[in-house]
Amino acid sequence: MSNKNYAVVKIFGRQYKVSEGEKIKANFINAEVGTTMPFSEVLMINKGGQLKIGEPQINGAKVTATVVSHGREDKILVFKYLRKNKSKKMHGHRQDFTTLSITSIEG
């Protein structure tokens, strides 16, 4: 077993495996840069090899993160072609994201 401390936390509908000091890209969060945000939907914690699994969440556990920056992903092109209608359609999409720095894991 690994002795690295980590947690699995649910942030706005997605699950992330995080450890202290790590930076993650999450879905866009409408918050100022430098804001500290607590996330209480912690699903699992591993501290020094001791594993706690929530049913579905761990009561009293919390992961604190700081908003580092906002950005946009690279463009994804979506091309649709219907040969019998002789129609072509191309769309581009750039997803917004927020970079979070994990400051502490409590629980």
VMD Tcl script that draws the C-alpha trace (Angstrom):
set ca {
  {0.00 0.00 0.00}
  {1.08 3.54 -0.70}
  {1.68 5.93 2.19}
  {0.84 8.99 0.08}
  {-2.08 11.02 1.41}
  {-4.86 11.54 -1.10}
  {-8.62 11.95 -1.32}
  {-11.35 11.42 -3.90}
  {-13.57 14.50 -3.94}
  {-16.62 15.44 -5.98}
  {-16.34 18.96 -7.42}
  {-19.39 20.21 -9.36}
  {-20.44 16.78 -10.63}
  {-17.01 15.27 -11.38}
  {-14.76 13.13 -9.20}
  {-11.07 13.98 -8.80}
  {-8.26 12.15 -7.00}
  {-6.31 14.91 -5.24}
  {-3.40 15.27 -2.84}
  {-2.09 18.32 -0.97}
  {-0.08 20.76 -3.07}
  {-1.44 19.36 -6.34}
  {-3.06 21.49 -9.07}
  {-6.09 20.22 -10.98}
  {-8.20 21.48 -13.89}
  {-11.87 21.47 -12.92}
  {-15.00 22.65 -14.70}
  {-15.36 26.43 -14.71}
  {-16.14 27.85 -11.26}
  {-17.36 31.44 -11.14}
  {-15.00 32.70 -8.42}
  {-12.26 35.31 -8.13}
  {-8.61 34.23 -8.43}
  {-7.21 33.69 -4.92}
  {-10.54 32.62 -3.40}
  {-10.40 29.70 -0.95}
  {-13.14 27.15 -1.49}
  {-14.07 24.20 0.77}
  {-15.50 21.04 -0.81}
  {-17.36 18.75 1.58}
  {-18.35 15.95 -0.81}
  {-15.36 13.72 0.04}
  {-15.90 10.14 -1.09}
  {-12.63 8.54 0.08}
  {-9.51 9.48 2.07}
  {-6.17 7.68 2.36}
  {-4.00 9.06 5.19}
  {-0.79 7.16 5.82}
  {-2.17 3.88 4.50}
  {-5.40 4.13 6.50}
  {-8.31 4.10 4.09}
  {-11.71 5.68 4.86}
  {-14.51 5.08 2.38}
  {-17.73 7.07 2.59}
  {-21.22 5.71 2.20}
  {-21.59 7.77 -0.06}
  {-19.67 10.61 1.70}
  {-17.41 10.88 4.73}
  {-19.09 12.99 7.41}
  {-16.98 15.91 8.64}
  {-14.34 15.53 5.92}
  {-13.40 18.48 3.74}
  {-10.94 19.38 1.02}
  {-9.87 23.02 0.76}
  {-8.70 24.48 -2.56}
  {-7.58 27.88 -3.80}
  {-8.53 29.24 -7.24}
  {-5.28 29.78 -9.18}
  {-6.49 30.79 -12.65}
  {-9.17 30.49 -15.32}
  {-8.64 29.43 -18.92}
  {-10.00 27.72 -22.01}
  {-9.09 24.35 -23.50}
  {-7.89 23.87 -27.07}
  {-10.53 24.03 -29.78}
  {-12.33 20.81 -30.67}
  {-13.79 20.66 -34.20}
  {-17.06 18.83 -34.84}
  {-17.77 18.07 -38.52}
  {-21.09 16.70 -39.77}
  {-21.60 15.57 -43.37}
  {-24.81 14.21 -44.86}
  {-23.98 12.89 -48.35}
  {-27.54 12.47 -49.59}
  {-28.46 16.04 -48.62}
  {-25.12 17.43 -49.79}
  {-24.83 19.33 -46.53}
  {-21.77 19.99 -44.42}
  {-21.62 21.59 -41.01}
  {-18.56 22.41 -38.91}
  {-18.61 23.66 -35.34}
  {-15.83 24.52 -32.94}
  {-15.95 24.34 -29.14}
  {-13.62 25.54 -26.40}
  {-14.41 24.43 -22.85}
  {-13.80 26.84 -19.96}
  {-11.87 25.51 -16.94}
  {-10.60 26.63 -13.55}
  {-7.22 25.62 -12.13}
  {-7.43 24.74 -8.42}
  {-4.55 24.25 -5.99}
  {-5.35 21.80 -3.19}
  {-4.27 23.34 0.13}
  {-5.52 20.85 2.72}
  {-7.33 17.56 3.22}
  {-9.14 17.17 6.55}
  {-11.01 14.17 7.78}
}
mol new
graphics top color blue
foreach p $ca { graphics top sphere $p radius 0.5 }
foreach p [lrange $ca 0 end-1] q [lrange $ca 1 end] { graphics top cylinder $p $q radius 0.2 }
display resetview
